[in-house]
Amino acid sequence: QRTDDADIVAELLGVSPPAGATSQAVRALRLLAEQASKGIDYKSLGLGWEHPTARTEYRSGKHSSITNARSKSRSKSSRATLMALLKSEPADSLEDLIVSSFVKEVGLQHDSGPGALAKFGPVLAALEGELFLPLRALVEGQSATHTTFNGKPVPPDLVATCVEQIVSHVLQGDFSEWRYSNSVGARQLEGLSQAQKDHWAEPTRSEHSGGIVVHEDAPGELGLFWATKIGGPSHGFDIEGQCLLPLLANARHKVVLVSDPAWPHHPSGRAHFRLLWTSSTPSEPVLWLESVNADFAARVDSRPWKRMVIHHVVAKAEAMKVKLSLDTYMNIDLEHVVKDRGGKGTIAVASDRLVLRPSNGVVEASDYLSGEHDWVQVEEEVTGPLRRCIYTPTGE
């Protein structure tokens, strides 16, 4: 792979990597050069609905946000900077060069703030996860996140702190661990046993017919940054960016992804997945699944996905010994899944109020939990009655 990476670096930058550079450094340099060459200048363009809606549009580099004169000028400058640095730096300092260049490209300072925490390994992981543009959007496009979809104010200082925490933990390599261990996230999970917490945090995956895999992203959870671009465009990192913050920052919030071999480019299905609490006495934990959405660009038959996802979350609920809440339109599919799994547990339709403990992402965003779409949620709230289909595992 090193030869291929080195050849692509030479093609993109007109300069070959130093002969003594490690394969990881050459790999990171290739990814940085590729992603910087197809950049969007969020500093001047801001965030908004004019940006791409599918991940493959970013990769192609042909979208108007990328071919815009300001974005092209910035990408050209990025390539020139990499070329100059590559010519002047020895092989043994290439990793440091990549770290400092990546930090600068996403809008940070290398010697202060989140940039000062950056390490080569996490930067390589971020590049493998294509986080160049998501991080740049979050850092440079914050002014667009200071109002909700309905025009209500979102505190800029809280957004800045949240983004700084997210980016810091990506760059120092403990993003996933931080999501579950920070004080606000720990409060969201308070009341679970340690075994239940471990089950919840686990990036569980299940395999299904036709080679389809249902998974809660992967270790490290860097796929969360792209998850809302599946079946978007709202809640994306550069469209309504404030709506992505709760997914990135909250311990209670995950996604269930669907990877279908018919679309090998990236996961093509996504459903929001939360761990919430009932307002009853005593309060009970409940797994909350939202709709399964397909990527706009993916040419796949998504019809089998719903039951596969339900199989996955039913297994998760059984492992955790907690209830599962689905939209009532999934009732028949849930009945089939429970029957396929041996008929254990009970299914009922109920109208429950749910407790939303404070969000570590400043806002909460869901068309299912509230009619507001997204709203500031720094205090504990209780939802209105929500009519849902509830699965209770045997022994829960």
C-alpha positions as CSV (number, residue, x, y, z in Angstrom):
1,Q,0.0,0.0,0.0
2,R,2.9,2.4,0.7
3,T,3.8,2.4,-3.0
4,D,0.3,3.3,-4.0
5,D,0.1,6.0,-1.3
6,A,3.5,7.4,-2.3
7,D,2.5,7.5,-6.0
8,I,-0.8,9.3,-5.2
9,V,1.1,11.8,-3.0
10,A,3.5,12.5,-5.9
11,E,0.6,12.9,-8.3
12,L,-1.4,15.3,-6.1
13,L,1.5,17.4,-4.8
14,G,4.2,17.0,-7.5
15,V,6.6,15.9,-4.8
16,S,7.4,12.4,-3.6
17,P,7.4,11.6,0.2
18,P,10.9,11.2,1.8
19,A,12.4,7.8,1.2
20,G,12.7,7.1,4.9
21,A,9.1,8.0,5.8
22,T,7.0,5.4,7.6
23,S,4.1,3.7,5.7
24,Q,1.7,5.3,8.2
25,A,3.1,8.8,7.6
26,V,2.9,8.3,3.8
27,R,-0.7,7.1,4.2
28,A,-1.7,10.1,6.3
29,L,0.0,12.4,3.9
30,R,-1.9,10.9,1.0
31,L,-5.3,11.2,2.8
32,L,-4.5,14.8,3.9
33,A,-3.6,15.8,0.3
34,E,-6.7,14.2,-1.1
35,Q,-9.1,15.7,1.4
36,A,-7.5,19.1,1.3
37,S,-7.7,19.1,-2.5
38,K,-11.4,18.8,-2.3
39,G,-12.1,21.2,0.5
40,I,-14.9,23.6,1.2
41,D,-14.1,27.0,2.6
42,Y,-16.5,27.1,5.4
43,K,-14.8,30.2,6.8
44,S,-16.2,32.3,3.9
45,L,-19.2,30.1,2.7
46,G,-20.5,29.2,6.1
47,L,-22.9,26.4,6.7
48,G,-26.2,25.9,4.9
49,W,-28.5,24.0,2.7
50,E,-26.3,24.6,-0.4
51,H,-23.7,22.0,0.6
52,P,-23.7,18.4,-0.5
53,T,-26.2,15.9,0.9
54,A,-24.4,12.7,0.2
55,R,-20.9,11.5,1.2
56,T,-20.0,10.5,-2.3
57,E,-20.6,14.1,-3.5
58,Y,-17.8,15.2,-1.2
59,R,-15.5,12.5,-2.5
60,S,-16.1,13.3,-6.1
61,G,-15.1,16.9,-5.6
62,K,-17.5,18.1,-8.2
63,H,-20.2,19.8,-6.1
64,S,-20.5,23.6,-6.4
65,S,-19.4,24.1,-2.7
66,I,-16.1,22.5,-3.7
67,T,-15.7,24.0,-7.1
68,N,-16.6,27.5,-5.8
69,A,-13.8,30.0,-6.5
70,R,-13.2,30.6,-2.8
71,S,-13.0,26.9,-2.0
72,K,-10.8,26.2,-5.0
73,S,-8.4,29.0,-4.0
74,R,-8.1,27.6,-0.5
75,S,-7.6,24.1,-1.7
76,K,-4.8,25.3,-4.0
77,S,-3.2,27.1,-1.1
78,S,-3.4,24.0,1.0
79,R,-1.7,21.9,-1.7
80,A,1.0,24.6,-2.1
81,T,1.7,24.6,1.6
82,L,2.0,20.8,1.8
83,M,4.3,20.9,-1.2
84,A,6.6,23.5,0.4
85,L,6.7,21.7,3.7
86,L,7.4,18.3,2.1
87,K,10.4,19.8,0.3
88,S,11.9,21.3,3.4
89,E,11.2,18.7,6.1
90,P,13.2,15.5,6.7
91,A,11.5,12.1,6.8
92,D,11.7,11.8,10.6
93,S,9.6,14.9,11.1
94,L,6.9,14.0,8.6
95,E,4.4,12.9,11.2
96,D,4.8,16.2,13.1
97,L,4.3,18.0,9.8
98,I,1.1,16.1,9.1
99,V,-0.3,16.8,12.5
100,S,0.4,20.6,12.4
101,S,-0.9,20.8,8.8
102,F,-4.1,19.0,9.6
103,V,-4.7,21.1,12.7
104,K,-4.2,24.3,10.7
105,E,-6.4,23.1,7.8
106,V,-9.4,22.5,10.1
107,G,-9.1,26.0,11.4
108,L,-7.2,25.5,14.7
109,Q,-3.9,26.7,16.2
110,H,-1.2,24.0,16.7
111,D,0.2,25.6,19.8
112,S,-3.1,26.3,21.7
113,G,-6.6,25.0,22.3
114,P,-7.6,21.6,20.9
115,G,-4.7,21.8,18.3
116,A,-2.1,21.6,21.1
117,L,-3.5,18.2,22.1
118,A,-3.2,16.6,18.6
119,K,-1.3,13.4,18.2
120,F,-0.3,11.6,15.0
121,G,-2.2,8.4,15.6
122,P,-5.6,10.1,16.3
123,V,-5.0,12.5,13.3
124,L,-4.4,9.4,11.0
125,A,-7.6,7.9,12.4
126,A,-9.5,11.1,11.7
127,L,-8.1,11.2,8.1
128,E,-9.1,7.5,7.6
129,G,-12.6,8.5,8.8
130,E,-12.7,11.5,6.4
131,L,-13.1,14.0,9.2
132,F,-11.2,16.8,7.5
133,L,-14.4,18.6,6.4
134,P,-16.6,17.7,9.4
135,L,-14.1,19.1,11.8
136,R,-13.5,22.2,9.6
137,A,-17.2,22.8,9.4
138,L,-17.7,22.5,13.2
139,V,-14.7,24.8,13.9
140,E,-15.2,27.5,11.2
141,G,-19.0,27.4,10.8
142,Q,-20.1,28.0,14.4
143,S,-22.0,31.2,13.7
144,A,-24.6,29.2,11.8
145,T,-25.2,27.0,14.8
146,H,-26.3,29.9,17.1
147,T,-30.0,29.6,16.2
148,T,-32.3,26.6,16.0
149,F,-34.2,25.5,12.9
150,N,-37.1,27.7,14.2
151,G,-34.9,30.7,14.8
152,K,-34.5,30.5,18.6
153,P,-31.1,31.5,20.1
154,V,-28.5,28.9,21.0
155,P,-25.8,30.2,23.4
156,P,-22.6,30.8,21.4
157,D,-20.3,30.2,24.4
158,L,-21.9,26.8,25.1
159,V,-21.5,25.8,21.4
160,A,-17.9,26.9,21.4
161,T,-17.2,24.8,24.5
162,C,-19.0,21.8,23.1
163,V,-17.1,21.9,19.8
164,E,-13.8,22.4,21.6
165,Q,-14.4,19.3,23.7
166,I,-15.5,17.2,20.7
167,V,-12.5,18.3,18.6
168,S,-10.0,18.0,21.4
169,H,-11.0,14.4,22.1
170,V,-10.9,13.4,18.5
171,L,-7.4,14.8,18.2
172,Q,-6.1,13.2,21.4
173,G,-7.7,9.9,20.5
174,D,-10.2,9.3,23.2
175,F,-13.4,10.6,21.6
176,S,-15.5,7.5,22.2
177,E,-14.3,7.0,25.8
178,W,-15.1,10.7,26.5
179,R,-18.6,10.4,25.2
180,Y,-19.5,8.0,28.0
181,S,-17.3,9.2,30.8
182,N,-17.8,13.0,30.9
183,S,-19.9,14.1,33.8
184,V,-23.0,15.1,31.8
185,G,-22.9,11.8,29.9
186,A,-22.4,9.8,33.1
187,R,-25.5,11.4,34.5
188,Q,-27.5,10.4,31.4
189,L,-26.6,6.7,32.1
190,E,-26.9,6.9,35.9
191,G,-29.2,4.1,37.1
192,L,-27.8,1.5,34.8
193,S,-25.6,-1.3,36.2
194,Q,-22.0,-1.4,35.0
195,A,-22.8,-4.4,32.8
196,Q,-25.7,-2.4,31.2
197,K,-23.4,0.6,30.6
198,D,-20.8,-1.6,28.9
199,H,-23.5,-3.2,26.7
200,W,-24.8,0.2,25.7
201,A,-21.4,1.7,24.9
202,E,-20.3,-1.4,22.9
203,P,-20.3,-0.8,19.1
204,T,-22.5,-3.9,18.6
205,R,-22.8,-5.4,15.2
206,S,-24.9,-8.2,13.7
207,E,-24.7,-10.0,10.4
208,H,-27.8,-10.7,8.2
209,S,-28.7,-12.4,4.9
210,G,-27.2,-11.1,1.8
211,G,-24.0,-10.0,3.5
212,I,-25.8,-7.0,5.2
213,V,-24.3,-5.8,8.5
214,V,-26.2,-3.8,11.1
215,H,-23.8,-2.0,13.4
216,E,-23.6,0.8,15.9
217,D,-20.7,2.4,14.0
218,A,-17.3,0.9,15.0
219,P,-14.7,1.2,17.8
220,G,-13.8,4.8,18.1
221,E,-17.2,6.0,16.9
222,L,-15.7,8.5,14.3
223,G,-18.4,7.4,11.9
224,L,-20.9,9.5,13.9
225,F,-19.6,12.6,12.2
226,W,-20.9,11.3,8.8
227,A,-24.0,9.4,10.1
228,T,-26.5,12.2,9.7
229,K,-25.4,12.6,6.0
230,I,-27.2,9.3,5.5
231,G,-30.8,10.1,4.6
232,G,-30.1,13.8,5.3
233,P,-29.5,16.6,4.6
234,S,-30.6,18.1,7.9
235,H,-28.6,17.5,11.1
236,G,-25.4,17.3,8.9
237,F,-22.1,18.8,10.0
238,D,-22.5,21.6,7.5
239,I,-26.3,21.9,7.4
240,E,-27.9,22.7,10.7
241,G,-24.6,21.8,12.4
242,Q,-26.0,22.4,15.9
243,C,-28.3,19.3,15.4
244,L,-25.2,17.1,15.1
245,L,-23.8,18.1,18.5
246,P,-26.1,15.9,20.6
247,L,-25.1,12.8,18.7
248,L,-21.4,13.6,19.0
249,A,-21.5,14.7,22.6
250,N,-24.2,12.7,24.4
251,A,-23.6,9.3,26.0
252,R,-27.3,8.5,25.5
253,H,-27.2,9.0,21.8
254,K,-25.9,6.5,19.1
255,V,-26.9,5.5,15.6
256,V,-27.6,2.1,14.1
257,L,-26.0,1.9,10.7
258,V,-26.6,-0.5,7.8
259,S,-23.8,-1.6,5.5
260,D,-25.1,-3.2,2.4
261,P,-22.7,-4.9,-0.1
262,A,-24.8,-3.4,-2.9
263,W,-23.4,0.0,-1.9
264,P,-19.8,-0.7,-0.8
265,H,-18.7,3.0,-0.5
266,H,-19.9,3.6,3.1
267,P,-22.9,2.7,5.3
268,S,-26.1,3.3,3.4
269,G,-28.7,3.1,6.2
270,R,-29.0,5.0,9.5
271,A,-31.4,5.2,12.4
272,H,-31.0,7.3,15.6
273,F,-30.8,5.2,18.7
274,R,-31.0,6.6,22.3
275,L,-31.1,5.4,25.8
276,L,-33.8,7.4,27.7
277,W,-35.7,7.2,31.0
278,T,-39.4,7.0,31.7
279,S,-41.0,9.6,34.0
280,S,-42.7,6.9,36.0
281,T,-41.8,6.0,39.6
282,P,-39.5,4.2,39.6
283,S,-38.0,5.6,36.4
284,E,-37.0,2.9,33.9
285,P,-34.4,2.9,31.1
286,V,-35.7,2.4,27.6
287,L,-34.0,2.0,24.3
288,W,-35.5,4.5,21.7
289,L,-35.2,3.8,18.0
290,E,-36.2,6.2,15.3
291,S,-36.8,5.6,11.6
292,V,-34.4,3.8,9.3
293,N,-33.2,6.1,6.6
294,A,-31.4,5.3,3.3
295,D,-28.6,7.4,1.8
296,F,-29.9,9.6,-1.0
297,A,-27.2,8.5,-3.4
298,A,-27.3,4.7,-2.6
299,R,-28.9,2.6,-5.3
300,V,-30.0,-0.3,-3.0
301,D,-33.1,-2.2,-2.0
302,S,-33.6,-0.9,1.5
303,R,-36.9,-2.8,2.1
304,P,-35.3,-5.7,4.2
305,W,-33.3,-3.3,6.4
306,K,-36.1,-2.4,8.8
307,R,-36.5,-5.9,10.2
308,M,-32.8,-6.4,10.3
309,V,-32.4,-3.3,12.4
310,I,-35.3,-4.3,14.7
311,H,-33.6,-7.7,15.1
312,H,-30.4,-5.9,16.1
313,V,-32.1,-3.5,18.7
314,V,-34.3,-6.3,20.1
315,A,-31.1,-8.3,20.8
316,K,-29.5,-5.2,22.4
317,A,-32.6,-4.7,24.6
318,E,-32.5,-8.4,25.7
319,A,-28.8,-8.2,26.4
320,M,-29.3,-5.1,28.5
321,K,-32.6,-6.4,30.1
322,V,-34.3,-3.1,29.3
323,K,-37.4,-2.1,27.3
324,L,-37.3,-1.1,23.7
325,S,-39.5,1.7,22.2
326,L,-40.4,1.8,18.5
327,D,-42.7,3.9,16.4
328,T,-46.2,2.2,16.2
329,Y,-45.8,1.8,12.4
330,M,-43.1,-0.8,13.2
331,N,-45.5,-2.9,15.3
332,I,-46.1,-5.7,12.7
333,D,-42.4,-5.9,11.9
334,L,-41.6,-6.1,15.6
335,E,-44.1,-9.0,16.0
336,H,-42.4,-10.9,13.2
337,V,-39.0,-10.3,14.7
338,V,-40.0,-11.5,18.2
339,K,-41.6,-14.6,16.7
340,D,-38.4,-15.3,14.7
341,R,-36.4,-15.0,17.9
342,G,-38.5,-17.6,19.7
343,G,-41.5,-15.5,20.9
344,K,-40.0,-14.3,24.1
345,G,-41.0,-11.0,25.7
346,T,-44.2,-9.0,25.3
347,I,-45.3,-6.2,23.0
348,A,-47.7,-3.5,23.9
349,V,-48.7,0.0,22.7
350,A,-48.3,2.7,25.4
351,S,-48.2,6.4,25.8
352,D,-45.2,7.3,28.0
353,R,-43.6,10.5,29.0
354,L,-39.8,10.4,28.9
355,V,-37.2,12.2,30.9
356,L,-34.5,14.0,28.9
357,R,-31.6,14.6,31.2
358,P,-29.4,17.6,30.3
359,S,-27.7,17.4,26.9
360,N,-24.0,17.6,26.7
361,G,-24.5,18.8,23.1
362,V,-26.2,22.1,24.2
363,V,-29.3,21.2,22.1
364,E,-31.4,18.1,21.5
365,A,-32.6,17.4,18.0
366,S,-35.4,15.0,17.1
367,D,-38.7,15.1,15.2
368,Y,-39.9,12.2,17.3
369,L,-39.3,13.5,20.8
370,S,-40.6,17.0,20.1
371,G,-42.3,19.1,17.5
372,E,-39.6,21.7,17.7
373,H,-37.0,19.8,15.6
374,D,-34.1,21.1,17.7
375,W,-34.1,23.1,20.9
376,V,-31.7,24.2,23.7
377,Q,-31.7,21.4,26.3
378,V,-29.3,22.2,29.1
379,E,-31.9,21.5,31.8
380,E,-33.8,18.3,32.5
381,E,-37.1,18.0,30.6
382,V,-40.0,15.7,30.4
383,T,-41.7,15.0,27.1
384,G,-45.4,15.0,26.4
385,P,-47.1,11.6,26.1
386,L,-45.5,9.6,23.2
387,R,-47.5,6.8,21.8
388,R,-45.1,4.0,20.9
389,C,-44.8,0.3,20.5
390,I,-43.0,-1.2,23.6
391,Y,-41.1,-4.5,23.7
392,T,-40.4,-5.9,27.1
393,P,-37.8,-8.7,27.2
394,T,-38.6,-11.7,29.3
395,G,-37.0,-11.2,32.7
396,E,-36.8,-7.5,32.4
